[in-house]
């Protein structure tokens, strides 16, 4: 849990203890703390996208590129290695043809 979240929860929970018959109800307060932490962790997971696959290609994001981005990356790499545009294009096609 991020430190700012921990501080915010600590402050909000300490300002609202569970009181029963004028005394702190320790068990109810523990339950409230656990529930608040669980709710916050669920919120953070949803807000940050935890548990979702990210950064492994456009096809997982719902917009398949049919290998075009990968092929372009290979072409650029081969050109930087000193190959002509045609050579780089051919090698990039070969490198991505088995996908």
Secondary structure, DSSP 8 states (H G I E B T S, - for coil): --HHHHHHHHHHHHTS--EETTEE-HHHHHHHHHHHHHHHHHHHHHHHTTTS--SS-GGGGT---TTHHHHHHHHHHHHHTT--HHHHHHHHHHHHTT-
